[in-house]
Amino acid sequence: METYFSADFFRDNRKRLMSLLTVEVPIVITANALQQRNNDVAHSFRQDANFWYLTGITEPEIVLVIDKGKEYLIMPKRSLVRNIFDGNLEVSAFQNQSGVHEILDFEEGWKRLGVRLKQVDRIAMLKPPKPYIEQYEFYTNPARSAVLKKLKSYSSGIKFLDLREQFVELRMVKQNQEIDVLKRSIELTIDALKDLRKKLPTFEYEYEIEAHLLQAYRTRGARQGYAPIIAGGANACVLHYDANDNKISKDSLLLIDTGAEFEYYSADISRTFALSEPTKRQNTVFRAVLEVQDFALSNLKPGISIRQNEKLVEAFMGEKLYSLGLIKSATGKEMRKYFPHATSHFLGIDVHDLGNYDSPLLPGMVLTVEPGIYISEEGLGIRIEDDVLITETGVEVLSQQLPREL
């Protein structure tokens, strides 16, 4: 399959990373590790976004080393059984994809790096996350922690420069290739949703719609960027509802949040559909969400930050919720009962991509605009989400070809 990304893209990203460092230190970046799904079965593998950004390689447990103008990859240990079941590691393919020409096996690579570690007092890498993140209530990939432990085994007193801020700076503004592939992902999502809209009356269960979207993406060479939300009626009030197994009521609204992922970049689009003639209340709430989205879009331009826009949207949303009879005063606490999530997030390799929400927006940044109103006591949830590109003068709605109609 033709790719949008040549080795030059990844090679240039490595050069840009090195240019952001004020001191010359070895850089060590690891791929993600496989994680258990159940018994002897692993979850489907998804590469660490930062490792992919520097190499384009989608295999687990490979380590990239950049040191004194040279770079090499350290291969993981692989058993004969693993090679039989999962296939051999194709060194030439890694060289062609990443532009890194020196590839070492596990023993040789770590021996070389171990010698170097004894010669320096610090090294640059991405700080490992906590094993468990309470905010999201999930366990994190252990690869960075495993590499950190191994690095310390060679030099227990070595210090570490955390590269997270550098990667934020690198990835916030998208390059032309990234914008092109994002547009492709968005186009595939729009095509799938347009086709789905025509066939909505034929579906009885949420999971039938999920299957339709998966087929639409896979037959076009894409994957799902995240577990889709197919939420009928009150299910739409559960923000990350992904069970997708209920029967669809023709009297309720249907919220769909989905995105095709193409070459590691995902769209993120939401629409809310009526399966029969909408009620006056459904129409009124839908129009309120639409007006909030238009307001949020009108504010976006270089210079404003996502955080600043969020404050403006909060006030405007408060007015709408007051007019709907949902709140008595447009305060943040009352308003957030019915609009409990942020209006925007950055979009890229990660669906919720790296970015500084306090930094002024710049041309080339891509983000979502996704206001919603969720009235659990009425079993009514509505979200409209589009993907936008910040331009020199304002904003380009990349998903504008998908109608915003109930």
C-alpha positions in Angstrom: 0.0 0.0 0.0 1.3 3.5 -0.9 2.4 5.5 2.1 2.2 9.2 2.9 5.4 8.9 5.0 8.9 8.2 3.6 12.0 7.6 5.6 12.8 11.3 5.2 9.8 12.2 7.3 11.1 10.2 10.3 14.7 11.2 9.7 13.7 14.8 9.8 11.7 14.3 13.0 14.8 12.9 14.7 16.8 15.9 13.6 14.2 18.2 14.9 14.2 16.5 18.2 17.9 16.8 18.5 17.8 20.5 17.7 15.5 21.1 20.7 18.1 19.8 23.2 20.4 22.4 24.7 22.9 19.7 25.7 24.3 16.8 23.8 23.3 13.6 25.5 22.4 10.1 24.3 18.7 9.8 23.5 16.9 6.5 24.2 13.3 6.0 23.0 11.5 2.7 23.3 8.6 1.1 21.4 5.6 -0.1 23.3 5.5 -3.7 24.6 2.9 -6.3 24.0 0.3 -6.7 26.8 -1.8 -9.6 27.8 -5.4 -9.8 26.8 -6.1 -13.2 28.3 -4.1 -16.4 29.0 -1.6 -16.7 26.1 -3.3 -14.0 23.9 -2.0 -10.5 23.6 -4.0 -7.4 22.9 -3.8 -6.0 19.4 -0.6 -4.0 19.3 -0.5 -0.2 19.0 2.9 1.5 18.8 4.0 4.2 21.1 3.1 7.4 19.2 6.5 9.1 19.9 8.5 6.1 18.9 6.4 5.8 15.7 6.9 9.6 15.0 10.7 9.0 15.0 10.8 5.7 13.2 7.6 4.7 11.5 8.2 1.2 12.9 5.1 -0.7 14.2 6.9 -3.7 15.9 7.0 -3.9 19.8 10.0 -3.6 22.1 12.5 -2.1 19.7 14.8 0.6 21.2 16.0 3.7 19.3 19.3 5.2 20.3 20.6 8.6 19.0 24.1 9.5 20.2 26.8 11.9 19.0 25.2 12.3 15.6 24.8 8.5 15.1 21.7 6.4 15.5 20.9 2.7 15.8 18.1 0.4 16.7 18.3 -2.4 19.2 16.2 -5.4 18.4 14.2 -7.3 21.1 15.0 -10.9 22.1 12.9 -13.2 20.0 12.5 -17.0 20.5 12.2 -19.4 17.6 8.7 -20.2 18.7 7.8 -16.5 18.6 9.3 -16.2 15.1 7.3 -19.2 13.9 4.0 -17.8 15.2 4.5 -14.1 14.6 7.1 -14.0 11.8 10.7 -12.9 11.7 11.8 -9.4 12.2 12.6 -7.9 8.8 15.7 -5.8 9.4 15.7 -4.4 5.9 12.1 -3.3 6.2 13.0 -1.4 9.4 15.9 0.3 7.6 13.8 1.4 4.7 10.9 2.6 6.8 12.9 4.6 9.4 16.1 5.6 7.6 18.1 4.1 10.5 20.7 1.9 8.8 22.5 0.4 11.8 20.4 -2.3 13.5 21.9 -4.4 16.3 20.6 -7.5 18.0 19.7 -7.4 21.6 23.0 -8.4 23.1 25.2 -6.4 20.9 23.0 -3.3 21.1 22.7 -3.2 24.9 26.5 -3.9 25.2 27.2 -0.9 23.1 24.7 1.3 25.0 26.0 0.0 28.3 29.5 1.1 27.6 28.3 4.5 26.6 26.2 4.9 29.8 29.3 4.5 31.9 30.8 7.5 30.1 28.0 10.0 30.6 26.2 11.4 33.6 22.8 11.8 32.0 20.6 10.5 29.2 17.4 11.8 27.5 14.3 9.7 27.3 10.5 9.9 27.9 9.6 9.6 31.6 7.8 6.4 32.3 4.2 6.9 33.3 2.9 5.6 36.6 1.9 1.9 36.4 -1.7 2.9 37.1 -3.3 6.2 36.2 -6.1 7.0 38.7 -7.7 9.7 36.5 -8.4 7.2 33.7 -8.5 4.0 35.9 -6.2 1.9 33.7 -2.8 0.4 33.7 -0.1 1.8 31.4 2.3 0.1 29.0 5.4 -1.1 31.0 7.9 -0.6 28.2 9.4 2.7 29.3 9.7 1.5 32.9 11.4 -1.7 31.7 14.0 0.2 29.7 14.6 2.7 32.5 15.3 -0.3 34.9 17.8 -1.7 32.4 19.5 1.6 31.8 20.0 2.0 35.6 21.5 -1.5 35.8 24.4 -0.2 33.8 24.7 3.1 35.7 22.7 3.4 38.8 23.5 7.0 39.4 22.7 8.3 35.9 20.4 11.2 35.6 17.5 11.6 33.1 16.3 14.4 30.9 12.6 14.1 30.3 11.7 14.7 26.7 7.9 15.0 27.1 7.9 18.8 26.5 10.1 18.4 23.4 7.6 15.9 21.9 4.7 18.3 22.6 6.5 21.0 20.7 7.4 18.7 17.9 3.9 17.2 17.4 1.5 20.1 18.1 1.9 21.7 14.7 1.3 19.2 11.9 3.5 18.9 8.9 2.0 18.8 5.4 2.2 15.0 5.2 0.3 14.7 8.5 -2.4 17.1 7.4 -2.8 15.1 4.2 -3.2 11.8 6.0 -5.6 13.3 8.5 -7.7 14.6 5.6 -7.7 11.1 4.2 -8.8 9.6 7.6 -11.6 12.3 7.8 -12.7 11.6 4.3 -13.0 7.9 5.0 -15.0 8.6 8.1 -17.4 11.0 6.3 -17.9 8.4 3.5 -18.8 5.8 6.1 -21.2 8.0 8.0 -22.9 9.3 4.8 -23.5 5.7 3.7 -24.6 4.7 7.2 -27.2 7.6 7.3 -28.9 6.2 4.2 -29.2 2.7 5.8 -30.1 3.7 9.4 -33.7 2.5 9.1 -32.4 -1.1 8.4 -30.5 -1.4 11.7 -32.1 -2.9 14.8 -29.1 -3.0 17.2 -26.2 -0.7 18.0 -23.7 -3.5 17.2 -25.0 -3.7 13.6 -23.9 -0.1 13.1 -20.5 -0.8 14.7 -20.0 -3.7 12.3 -21.0 -1.5 9.3 -18.5 1.1 10.2 -15.7 -1.4 10.7 -16.4 -2.9 7.3 -16.4 0.5 5.7 -13.0 1.3 7.2 -11.3 -2.0 6.6 -12.4 -2.3 3.0 -10.7 1.0 2.4 -7.4 0.0 4.1 -8.1 1.9 7.3 -8.8 0.8 10.9 -10.9 2.2 13.8 -9.0 4.9 15.6 -10.8 4.0 18.8 -13.7 2.0 20.0 -16.7 3.7 18.4 -19.6 5.0 20.5 -23.0 3.8 19.1 -25.4 5.2 21.7 -29.1 5.1 21.4 -31.3 7.1 23.7 -30.1 7.4 27.3 -26.9 5.5 26.4 -25.7 8.8 24.8 -25.5 10.3 28.3 -22.6 7.9 29.1 -19.8 9.8 27.4 -17.6 6.9 26.6 -20.4 4.3 26.2 -18.9 1.5 24.0 -20.9 -1.6 24.8 -22.9 -1.0 21.6 -25.2 -3.9 22.2 -28.7 -2.4 22.9 -31.7 -2.5 20.7 -32.3 0.9 18.9 -35.5 2.7 19.7 -36.9 4.5 16.7 -38.3 7.2 19.0 -34.9 8.0 20.5 -31.9 9.8 19.1 -28.7 8.0 18.1 -25.3 9.4 18.9 -22.4 8.1 16.9 -18.8 9.0 17.7 -16.3 7.3 15.3 -13.1 7.9 13.4 -11.2 6.0 10.7 -7.5 5.6 11.4 -5.2 5.7 8.3 -1.4 5.4 8.6 -1.6 5.9 12.4 -3.6 9.2 12.2 -7.3 9.1 13.3 -10.3 11.2 12.5 -12.7 11.9 15.4 -16.2 12.9 14.4 -19.6 12.8 16.2 -23.1 13.1 14.8 -26.5 12.7 16.4 -29.3 11.3 14.2 -33.1 11.1 14.6 -34.5 7.8 13.5 -38.0 9.2 13.2 -39.6 12.7 13.2 -37.7 14.4 16.1 -39.8 16.0 18.9 -39.8 19.7 19.5 -37.6 19.2 22.6 -35.1 17.1 20.7 -34.9 19.8 17.9 -34.5 22.6 20.5 -31.6 20.9 22.3 -30.0 20.0 19.0 -30.1 23.6 17.8 -28.6 24.7 21.0 -25.6 22.4 20.6 -25.3 23.5 17.0 -25.2 27.2 18.0 -22.5 26.4 20.7 -20.4 24.7 18.1 -20.7 27.6 15.7 -19.7 29.9 18.5 -16.7 27.8 19.4 -15.6 27.7 15.7 -15.9 31.4 15.3 -13.4 32.0 18.1 -10.7 29.8 16.7 -7.7 31.5 15.1 -4.0 31.9 15.7 -3.3 33.6 19.1 -6.2 32.2 21.2 -5.5 29.1 23.3 -7.8 26.1 23.7 -8.1 27.0 27.4 -9.2 30.6 26.6 -11.8 29.3 24.0 -13.1 26.9 26.6 -13.9 29.7 29.0 -15.8 31.6 26.3 -17.7 28.4 25.3 -18.6 27.7 29.0 -20.3 31.1 29.2 -22.1 30.7 26.0 -23.2 27.1 26.8 -24.4 28.4 30.2 -26.8 30.8 28.4 -28.1 27.9 26.3 -28.7 25.6 29.2 -30.5 28.4 31.0 -32.7 29.0 28.1 -33.5 25.2 28.0 -34.6 25.4 31.6 -31.9 23.1 32.8 -30.0 25.4 35.1 -31.0 28.4 37.3 -27.7 30.2 36.9 -24.9 29.9 34.3 -22.2 28.9 36.7 -19.5 26.4 35.9 -20.7 23.8 38.4 -24.3 23.8 37.2 -23.4 24.0 33.6 -20.9 21.1 33.8 -23.7 18.8 34.9 -25.1 18.9 31.4 -21.8 19.6 29.5 -19.2 17.6 31.5 -16.4 17.5 28.9 -14.1 19.9 27.1 -14.9 21.4 23.8 -11.7 20.7 22.1 -8.6 18.4 22.1 -5.6 18.1 19.8 -5.9 15.4 17.1 -3.1 13.4 15.4 -1.3 10.1 16.0 -3.2 9.9 19.3 -6.9 10.7 19.1 -6.3 12.9 22.1 -2.9 14.1 20.8 -0.1 15.9 22.5 -0.5 19.6 22.9 -0.3 22.5 25.3 -3.8 23.8 26.0 -2.4 27.1 27.3 -0.3 27.9 24.3 -1.6 30.2 21.6 -2.9 28.3 18.6 -0.7 28.3 15.5 -1.4 27.5 11.8 -1.0 23.8 11.2 -2.6 22.7 14.5 -5.5 20.2 14.2 -8.1 19.9 16.9 -11.7 18.8 17.5 -14.7 21.0 18.3 -17.3 18.9 20.1 -19.9 20.5 22.3 -22.7 18.4 23.7 -25.6 18.5 26.0 -26.5 15.4 28.0 -29.8 15.3 30.0 -29.8 12.0 31.8 -33.2 12.7 33.4 -34.7 12.9 29.9 -32.7 10.1 28.3 -31.4 12.7 25.8 -27.7 13.1 24.8 -26.6 15.2 21.8 -23.0 15.8 20.6 -21.8 17.4 17.3 -18.0 17.0 16.7 -15.9 18.2 13.8 -12.2 18.2 13.1 -10.6 21.5 12.2 -7.3 22.9 11.0 -6.0 26.2 12.3 -5.0 28.4 9.3 -3.3 31.8 9.0 -6.6 33.7 9.3 -8.9 31.3 11.3 -10.1 27.8 10.9 -10.8 25.2 8.2 -13.4 22.6 9.1 -11.9 19.5 7.6 -15.1 17.5 8.1 -17.5 20.1 6.7 -18.6 17.8 3.9 -20.6 15.8 6.5 -24.0 17.5 7.1 -24.8 18.6 10.6 -28.5 17.5 10.5 -30.6 15.8 13.1 
